[in-house]
């Protein structure tokens, strides 16, 4: 991309964000040119043995099976790469993940602050809040002695059944890229490295090491890759973590097109590519663009140690590649200041302050999906029945490598099955933040009772006896497994329908990893989507229920009415026999192809618009306890301006959404800009957005192309509910990345 276009893109993402705290718009001062030059000088001083120190590392955890000796300075966590003391290069000490410092099954015997799930964060549509959350979890990683946080999950949701949907952000590349960039900036403000992951097109957990993604380059560039591109531009992550899946027949961590041609070539990325754990197929991955082999004991062999050294000694091409690998790792170390500001474990972490950040994220991410006037609840209520979801004890969290828990571990653990340490890795767990306690604290005079929901008759009887019934419904998801469908498990759909029939004032609180169907929707008085709400989820939920917080979340994902509306109604690989945790089949062929060319770049709401299908809830949907009006849209060139007014009776926040709806006579549906606006009752604000030209363009013939013609835009309450169209004529334009 030309320098002019890069400046325009940077301006667009800064203005689109529309935050009030300028910290979110200021990436850490990173002089990549100086860091790269310093790295090159250090590489020249390295011996042959030293050149394979930074290229591979272990997972320093006693997880059964062959475990390499764990160095004395390693911390129980995701990864460890020794430093080079002679050259002043620090060891890399790595921890999962985007939601906080990983719990690692309690091995460290400590706690950390859990942010709400990625989709909950994205539902805030607030880059400043993403920055604050990233800064918080980055500070805790640093305080625990880690200097690399394996965060920055930004894969688009192509299938709502994906077990890792909760870790990621959204289905739209612009929203995802801006938000992940802000989170990465926050993390790296602590002088530690953040990744962005999983590169790329990592859309499901079923057969995750075998599934081969089929997609055209143009469709990939306009969707998943654009999310990564914007995130890298905005966040400047020190590392990119590649994915488990295959793309065009090659493993993502040994994929020349992804790593060399796109990431390092087209985008000019100067940091390093680390593998996912157990994702390196062979030594040739180095030539394909992989710079570092992590969790090496999970791979067939240690490829980037002595084997790599021998290759470099025998072949100048391998020697040059090894030098480049080291230069990239060192560039990230120097740019992030790991050597200048070494991490030291802290004596104390301010969990109260950090919990307040997590609670604010939860409050802004909760989405009010339906309200017939029952919400907000009155604090004068005399009797409230709370049903299901372990709501007396805590709030649900997603499982896998991103699992975080506070001091003392989970409030509730529900075994899923299996044996050994991996059974704990994917156990269903709940944070110690009781919604019931928080509800009782606000409704001080109410008789608040709990039923676990196992017996529908018992729950119905309690609902009949109460003024209000609140059903907490959960959908547990995890890394390593996809959900078979979008129903609520354990008979919860039947439970909700029965409770709603017994009490017309039934409110449903959803704690889910992503979209779910709601066959009972027309029977209940209100629905809020709380996602996995993190360390302070209980108070956040209660605050929204009783109106202390005016809900302002907007869906970052489309909620389909049924699986039949999806590009792939049947999940690819779902008919495999007993897939194991690694994502492979226990029997049969390892050939599994997922055809993303079905929807191409029309992911999520774009697919629904193309098909003319009506979802259960559209992308961008969210209600408030007040009302807003966006009007007076004007578009001149790549600048859009309009006014947002709070037309209700109380303060609240709206998310103004600008959509491209037609381009040169061709129907389109693309989010072109957004801004979160907080307004007092009756107040209004003028908004100006600069549109990223890539949102208007197609990727063709190795570059971006905007055809000449009329471009039609509209303001939307969501991707379906659009205002009056406004047209602007734009000239043809082509450019490279």
N, C-alpha and C positions, 0 to 999 in steps of 0.2 A: 504494500500500500504506500502511496506517495506520502511525503511529509505533510502536505496540505490536508489530505484526507485523514491522516492519523490525528492531526490537531482537531479536526472537525469531530472525529469519533470521540476523542477525549472530552471535548466540550459537551457532546450530546449526552454522554453517560453522566457527567457531573450535573448538568441541568435537569435531566430526567429524574435523577434521584430526589431532588427537591427537599433535601434535609435542612434542618435549621442549625445543626451542629457541624461546623466546618471541619472538625477533626475527621469526619467520615470521608471528606473530599481530599484529604492530604495524605498521599502515600508516603511511607517513610522515605527520607532522602537517600536514594540508592544511586550511587555512581557506578553503574554497571561497567562502563568503559575502564574506570580505574581498577575496579575489582578484577576484571578480566585480565588486564595487564599485569597486575600483581600475581594473579594465579599463574599466568604464563611464566613469570620469573621463578616462581616456586617450583614449577614442574621441572625446569632446567636444573634445579639443585637436587632432584630426587634420584635415589638409586633405583636399580631394577627391582629390588625387593620392596622398596617403599611405594613403588608405583602400583602395587597390587594390594596395598593396605586399605585405601579408600574405596575400592571397587567392589567389595563384598562384605557381608556382615551376617551375624547370627541373630536368632530370636532368643534372647537371654531369659528363657522361662523353662522351668522343669515340668514339661507337659507330657512326659512319657515318651518312650521311643528313644532314638539316639539323640542325645543332647550334648553339644560340644562343651568343652570347659568354659565356664562363665567367668570372665575377668573380674577382678576385685572391684574395679571402678564402675562396672555395669550396674544398671538399675533394672529391676524386674519390669519389663515392658516389651514393646513390640520388637525393637531392634537395637543392635549395638555394632558400631564400626570403630575400631581403635583409631586413636590419633597418631600423629607423628611428632613426638616431643622435640626431636632435633630441629624441626622446622617450625615449631610453634603452632602446629595444626591440632586443634582439639578433637577429641573423640566425638562421634555423633551418637547421641543417646535419644532414642525415638520412642514415642508413645502414640497410640491411637487416642483420639480421633476427632471428628468435627463437632461432637456434642460435649466434649470435655475430656479430661484425662481418664483413660480407660481403667475400669475396675479390675481387669485381668483376674477375674474369678476370686478376688480377695487375697491374692498371693502377697501383695505388698502390705496388707493390713492397715491401709490408710483410706481416706475418703477424698472425694473431689466434688465440685459443683457441676451438676448435670444441667446443661441447657436443654430446652425443649427440642424435640426432633427437628430435623432439617426442614421438613415441610411446614412445621409450626413456625419456625423462624421466617420462612419465606412468606407465610400468610400475613406477616406484618407489612410486607412491601416497603420495608424501611431500611435503607442502606446504613443509616447512622446506627440503628439498633444492631444490625449485623456486625458493624465495626466494634461496638461496645461488647457484644457477646464474644467476638473473636479475641479482643484485647483481654477479656476476663479469663477465658480458658487458656490463652497463651501465657498469662501471668501465673496461673496455677501450674502449668507444665514447667515453666522456668523454676518456680518455687520448689518443685519436686526433683529438680536436677536434670530435666530433659531440655534439649535444645533443638529438637525436631518434632513437630506435631503433624501427624498424618491426617490432616484435615482437608477441607476444600472439596467435599463431594459435590459434583455438579452434573452428573449424568441426567439427561432428560427422562421424564417418566413416559416411556413408550407403552408400558403395560402396567396397569394399576395392581396387578397381582404380584409384581416384583417384590421379593422379601426385603430388599434394601431401599424401597421407595422412601421409607421414613428418614433415611440418612441424607437423601438428596433434597433438592429444593423445589423444582417446578417442572412444568412441561414446555415452557417457553424459553428460547435462548437468550433474549434480551433481559428478562427478569432474572433468570438464573445467573447469567454472567455478571450483571451489576451487583447482585447480592453476594455472590461468592467472592468477588473481588474485594468488596468492603470487609468481609469476614477475614480474608487473608491479610489485608492491610492491618487489621486489628491484631491478629496473631503476631505478625512480624514486627509490630511496634515494640515488642518485648525483646528485640534482638535475638530471635530464634527463627528457624526456617519453618515455613508451612509448605505442604504440598498442595497441588490441585489434583483431583482424581475422579474416576478411574478412566484413564485415557485409552480407548474411547469406545462409545457405542455399547456400553456394558448395561444391557437392558433387562436381564433376568438372572436369577440364581439357579434355576433348573438347568443342569448341564453347563454350568458356567465356565468350565475349562474346556468344553467341547463345542459349544454352540458357535457356529460360523455365521457371522452377520453378512448378509448380502444387501448392499445399498450402493446407489450411484454416488460418484464423488460430489456432484452438485447438491444432491439431497443431504449428504453428510455435512457439507460445508455450510449449508443454510440452516442447519438445526443443531445437532449435538456438538459439532466442531465449533460452531459460532459461539455457543455458550462457553466453551473452553477458551476460545480466542479472546472474547471480551473479558473473561475472568482473569486471564493472564495479563492482558493490557492493564486492567484496573488494579490487580493485586500484586503483580510482580512476584509470584511465588518462587522460592529458591529451587523447588523441585516439582516435577510432574511424575505422578505414579501411574504406570501403565496398568492395563486391565487383564483379567483372566481370559476373556473370550477371544475368539478369532474374528478377524475382519478380512474378507476376500481370501480366506484359506490360510492366512498366517496368524499365529498367536500375536495378540496386541503388544506383548513385551518383546516380540521379535518381528516387528512389522515395519519394513523399510518405508512404506508409504506414510504411515502414521507418524513415525518417529523422526525419520530423516527428511522426507520430502515436505510434509506439512509442518510439523512442530519446529524443527530446527532450520529447515530451508525456507519455506514460505513465510513463516511467522518470525524467523530470526531469533528463536529462543536461545538464551545463553546459559540457562541453568542446567541441571542434570536430570536425567530420567532414572528413577528408581523402579525396581520391579515390585509387583505385588508379591506377597509371600507364597512361594511355591508356584510361581508363574513363569519361570525361565526354562525353556525347552532344551537349550543347547548353547554352546559357546558362540555360535554364529550370531546370537542375539546382540553381541557387542557390535558387529558390523552393521546390524540392522538398526542401531541407534540406542540400545540400552546401555546406560552408563554404570549402573550399580545393581548387584544381585543381593537382595535382602531376604532374610528368613531362609538362608541357604540350606539348612538341614531339611527343608521341606521339598527341595528340588532333587532331581535324579542324581546330581553331583554338584560339587563346588566348581563352577565353570570359570569364575572370574578371579581365581587365585593363581596357583602354580600353572594351571593349564593356559591361562591368559599370558602369564609371564613368559612361558616357553614359546608361545605364538609370536609375541613381540620380539623375542630374541632372534627368531628365525626369519622374520618377514618385516620389511620396512613399513608396509601398509598397516600391519597389526601394531607396530610400534607407534606410528602416528595416531592411530585410533586410541591406543592406551593413553598416550599423552593428552589427547582431547578429552577423554573420560575424566582424567584427574583434573584437568583445567576447569571443566565444568563444575565438578564438585567443589573445588577450591573457590571458584567464582561465587558460588552460592554462600559458602562459609564467610568469605570476606564481605560480600555485599550485605549480608544479614548481621555482620558484626559479632559472629560467634567467638572469634579469637580476641577481639577488643573488649568484649563484655562477657566473660565466661560465666556460665550458670553455676550457682551454688545453692544447694538445698536450703530453704528458709526454715526458721524455727517455727513460724506461725503463718497461717493463711487466714485472711479475713473472710471466713465463710459467710458471715452475716451480710457483708457488703456485696460479696459475689452472688449470694442468694437473691439479693434485691435485684440484681441485673437479670438473673434467670427468671424471676417473677415478672419483671416488666416485659421480657420477651414473650412469656406465656400469655400475659394479658393482651398484648398487641396481636398475638397470633391466633387467639381464639376467634372462631368464625360463628356468628349467629346465622344459622341456615334457615330457620323458620321461627316465626313468632306471631301467634294469633292474638296477641295482647296480654298473654299470661306473664310475660317477662317485661321488665325486671320483677322479681318476686318481692313481696312486701316483707319487711323485717318484722312486722307485727303478726306474721303467721303463727297460729297456735299449734299446728301439728304438721310435721313433714316426714314422709316416709322416704328413706334412701334405700335403693334396691340395687344389688349387684355390683360387679366391677371391683370387689375388694375395697370399696370406697370408704369403709371404716378405717382401713389401714394405710392406703397409699394410692399412688397413680402409676399406671402402667408405663413401662419403657420397652424399647426395641432391643433385641438381643444380637449377640455377635461381638465382633471386635470393637464396636463403638459403645458397648455397654459401660455406663458410668454409674457409680453410686456414692453416696455420701458416707460420712463416718458411721460405722456400725453396720454397713452393708444394707441389703434390701430389707424392706419391711415385710414383704411376702415373697416367697419363692415357690413356684409351682413347677415341679419336674415335668419335662416333656418326654423323656425316655432316653435310652442309650446308657452307656457305661463310661466310666473314666472321666477325665477332665473335660472332654468335649461335651459331655452331657450337661455340665455346668455352664459351658460356654453359650449354649442356646436355651438355658432354662428361662421360663417366664418369670420376670421379676418386677417388683413395684418399688418406687421411690418412697421414702419415709415422709410423705406429705399428705395427710388425711383430708380429703374433701369434706367428710362428715364433721370433723372437728372444726374446720373453717366455716362451714355452714352454721353450726351451732354457735360459733363465736359471733356471727352477724345477726342471727335470729335468736337472741338471747332468751326470749320467753317461750320459744316453741318447744314442744316435745318432739325431739328428733329421734327416730327409731331406724334400725337397720335390719334388712333381710338380705341374705346372700344371693337369693334368686334361684337356688338349686331346685326348689319346689315352687312351681308357679302358683299353686293354690294358696300357699303361705304368703307369697308376695302380693297376690290379689287381695287377700283379706286385710293385710296391713294398708294397702293403697286405699281401700274403701274407708278405713278408719281415719284417714288423714286429709287435710285440706289440699295438700300438694304431694304428688309423688314424683320423685326424681330417680330415673333409671340410669345407672352408669353402665354403658355397654362398651365392651372391649373387643378389639381385634388385634391379637398379638402377631407380630411379624419379626423375622430374624434374617440375618445374613445366612446364606447357605440353603435356604428353603423359600420357595414361593408359596403363596396361598392358592388353593385350587379354584376358588371362586370368590365373589365379592359379598357373600352372605356373612352375617355375624355368626360365629361358631357357638357351640354349646347351647343351642336352642334359644339364643337371646332374642331373635326376631319374634318367636312365639311368646316369649316372656313380655316383651314390650307391648305387643298387641293385646295381650290379656290384661295387663296393668292399665293400659289406656282405656280399655272397655270398662274397667272398674272405676276409673277416676278421670274425669274430663280435663283436670289440671295436671296432666302428666307431661313432664319435661324429660327429654332424653339428652344425656351428656355422652358424646362419643369420644372414646379414647382409642384412636385407630392409627395404623401406620400409613393409611392412604384412603382412597375412596371405598365406600361400601354401599350396597343397595339398601333401600329402606321401604320394604313392603307395607310398613305400618305408618308411613309418613302422614297420610291424611287423617290419622286417628289421634295424633298427639298434638299438644298445645304449643310445643316449642322444641327446637333442636339446636344444640350448640356442638360444634366440632372443636374439641379441645386437643386433639392429636395425642402425642405423648408429651405431656406438659412440663416435664423436668422436675428439678429439685424443689420448686415451690409451686407445683401445680395445684395443690389443694386450695390455698388462698386465692390463686389467680382465678380458678373456676368459680369459687364462691363470690368473688368480687364482681364478676360478670353477671352471675345469676341474680344478684341483689342490686345491681345497678351502680355500685361504687365505681366500677369501670364500665364505660360505654363501649360496647364491642366495636372493633374497627378492623378485624381481620378480613381478608378477602382470599378466596380460594386460589391457590397457585396451581391447582390441578382440576381437571374436569371430573365430575362424578357421573359416570355413565348410568343410564337407567338399567342396563343389563349387559352381560358379557357379549351378547350378540351385536352390540354397537361397536365393538372394538375391531381394529384392523385384523387381529388374529383372535377370533372368538374362542378358539382352543389354544391354550398356552403351548408353545413349541416345546416338545420333549416331555409333556405331561404324561404321556403313555409309556415312558420308560419304566422298567422294573426296578423298584427299590434303589433310586439314586442315592449315592453316599454323600457325605458332607462336602467332599471336594468337588462335587458337581458332576461326577462321572457315573456312568452306568455300572451296575454290578454284573450285568450280563448283556450280551447283544452288541450291536454296532456302536461305534463312537461317532457316527456321522449324524450331525444334527445341524440343520440350516434354518436360520430365521430370516425371512424375507422382509426387510425393512423398506424395500421399494414399493410395497403395497401402499403405504402412506407417504413414503419419501420424507420430505421436509414438513409435511402437513401433520405435525404431531399434536395430539390433544385437541384443543378447541379448533385448530385449523382443520383437522380431520372431520370433526363434527360439522363445521361450516361447509366443507366440501361435499359431504354426504347429505346435507340437509337434515341431519338427525337431531332430535331434541334430547339433551342429557337430563339426568335427574337434577343436577345443579351445574351451571356453566362455570368455566374458568373466570375468575374475577368477582364471583358472587359473594355477597356478604351484607347482612342487614345491620342496622344501628338502632339505638333508642332515640335518635333524632333523624332528620331528613336533610338531604343535600340536593342541590341543583347545579349542574355544570352547563354553561351557556356561552354564547357569543364566540364560538370557535372561528378563528381566522388562521389561515395557513399561507405563508409566504415563503417560497423556496423550501428550505428544510427547517423552518421555524414555525411552530404552532403556538398560538396564544388563546386563552379563554379565561373565564371567571368561574370560580367555585364559591357557592354560597351555602351556608348553614341555614336552612329554612325552617328548622325545628325550634324546640324550646329549651334545649340543653346543649352544652359543649360536646363536641365529638370530633372524630377524625374520619375523613373520607379519603379514598384512593381514587384520584382522577385517572382515567384510562383512555388513551388515544389509540384508535385502531385504523390501520389501512384496510379499506373495504373493497377497493377496486383500483386496478392499475391498467391504464390504457385499454379499457373496455373488458378486462378480464377480472372476474370476481376473485378477491383475495380476502383473507382474514388474518392479519398479523398485528400483534401488539407493537405499536410504534413509539410509545412513550408512556410514562406514568409519573405521578407525583402524589405522595401522601401529604395531606393538608389538614392541620388541626385548627378548628374554628370555634369561637364562642357562638352562642345562639344569636342568629341574625347577622353575623359577620360574614364578610366575603373576602376573597383573595384572588388577585390576578396571577395567572400561571403562564410561564413561557417554557416551552420545550424545544430543544434542538434534536432533530430526528437523525438517528444513525442511518446513513445511506444504505448500509448492508441489509437493513430490514426491508428496504424497498426493492432490492436487487435480486438477481439470480446469479448463481455461479455457473459460468459457461466458458469453455475453451481456456481454462486456466486463469480465470479472473472474474471480477464482478461486473455485471451488466445491468444498467437501468435503461429500459426503453423510453423513448420520448413519448409524451402523451399526457392525458389527464389522470391525475392521481386523486382518488377520493378518500377522505378521512372522515371519521365520526368519533365523537365522545361516547363512551359506554359506561353504564353502571357495571357491566360485565361484558364478556365476549359476545353475548347474545342480545342484550338490551341496549340498542344503539340510538343515539340522537340523530339530529338532522345532518345529512352528508354535506361536506364542503369540498369543493374541487380546486385543484391547483395544477397548472400545466408546468411540467418539468422537462428539461432537455435530456437527450440521450447522454449516457455517461458510461464509460468503462474504465476500470482500474485494477491494478494488481494489489495483493495483500501488502 
